Amino acid sequence: MEYWDLLDENKRATGGLHLRGEPMPEGLYHQVVDILTVNPRGELLITLRHPAKHYGGQWEFTGGSALAGETSRIAAARELSEETGLCAAPDALKLLLEHRGRSNFYDEYLYLCPQERPAIVLQEGETVDFRWVTRAVFERMIEAGEVCVPVMERYALLRDRVPF
């Protein structure tokens, strides 16, 4: 079972917990993180969602929900490690943008990976493939409908902040 901290409209913890999979209480939020990983060649790491997941078979960047008690930055480092096998110190992640969704607060991070082609270890049940892509390729994938809609929407907010 996975629990999340419940946050108020000002992103402050309420002291309440939320069980993943249950409907979010009205007027409350939870923390979601995205990590845009860029290598020295200026390519973005994207992963293919497992077919059994919502938006299965579509491409995304790394991300997920903060667990109860985690800070946003710690959650981002954990998600990066779990989904890709890349280990980054939390302070190596640069916060690009914070914004609020319908029931989530999103923190968007940049990780400048020091290796051109590091070994990627995909998380079973979450992702089934990965690619390093240029901005032009990623934007063509968006136009072709290959990138999941929530990621396309968040990328639109981030486009000019990501150095790839």
N, C-alpha and C positions, 0 to 999 in steps of 0.2 A: 504494500500500500504506500502511496506517495501523498504526502501532505505539503500544502503550501501555506505561507503566511497570508492572512487576509489584510489588505491595505485599504485605507480610506482614500477619498478623492484627492488628498494632498500627498499621497504616497507614503503615509505613515502607517506603521503596523498597528493593527487594532487589538492585538493579543489573541485574536481568533485564528483557527486553522481551518483549512478547506481540504477535503479529500478529492484527489484528482478523479475526474469522471462524473462527479456530482455537479448539478447546475450551480453556477456562481450566484451567491446572494445579490439581489438588486442593490446597486450603489457601492458595491465593494469590488476590489480588484486583486490580481496577483501579478507577480513580477515575471516577465519573460525576457530572455536575453537572446541576442543574435551575435554571432562572431563572423566577421568577414575576414577571411584569411587570405593574405596576398603574399606571394613569393617574390624573390629578387628579380624575377623576369617580368614582374608586373601582371601576373595572372592570379585570378580569383579561384579559390577552391570551392567547388560545389559538390553536393552529394545527391544521389538519387534515392528518393523515399521508397521504403519497402512497399511492395504492391498491396499488402494487407492494411496499410495505414491510410488515414484520411489524406487525400491528395496523393495517393500511392502512384508510383511510376512517374512522378514529376520531380524536377530538380529544385534544390533549395541551398541556402547557405546554412552553416551550423547554428544550432540554437535549441532552446528549450526553456522550461520553467525552473525558477529558483525553488529549491526545496525549503521547507520550514527551517528557519534559523540561518540560512545562507544569505550573504550579501549578494548583490547583483554581480559584482566582479568575481567572487568565488564561484558562483553558479556558472558564469561564462567560462572560467578556466576548467571547471569540471565537465561541462558539456563538450567543450573542445576536445578534451582528453577521451571522454566516453565515445563520442561519435566518430572521431578521426584518429585517435591514438597520439595526437600531437600534444605534448606537454609544454605549457607556457605558464610562467609565474603570473599570478593575477595582475601584478603591476606592469606586465608586458602588454596588457590589453588596454588600448586607448579608447576611451568613451567618445563616440562620435555624435550621438544624439540620444535624447530621452524624449519619449512621447507617450501619450495615453491612448489606448484603444477602448473598445466597448467594455471589456471586463479585464483588461490587462494594462500594465505599464510596460513599455518596451525600452530596454537599454540596448543600444546598437554599439558594438565594439569592433575595433580594428586590431587584428593581430598581424604584424609584419613578420612573417616566418623567415628565419635566417637562411633556410635551405631552399634550393631551387626545386628539388624533387624529393621531399622527405617521404619516408615510408608511411603510408596511410593504412590504418587498421579500422575497418568499418565495424560499427556496432550491430550485432546480430539482432534482427527484428526491427531495426530502425532504418538502416541504409543498406543498399545493395551495390552501389557503384560510386565512383567519384571521377571528377575531371578537374584539370586546371585550365581555365578559359580566360581569354582576353575580354576586355569590355565589349568590343564589337561582337564577339561570338555570344557572350551572355545576352546582349541586347537582341540579337537575332533569335536566340532561344526564347526570350520573352515574347517577341512578336509572333513566334510560331506556336505559342501556348504550351511550351515545354516546362516552364517554370511555374510553380504553384502560385496561385493568386495572392495569398497573403505576403509572400516573399516579393512578388512583383510590386505590390503596393508599398512595402517598406523600402525597397530599392529605389523607388521614385523619390523618396524623401532623402535618401543617402547618396544618390548618384554623384553629386559634385563634391562629396566629402571623402570618397574612396580613391586612393592613388593606384588605380590599375587601368 
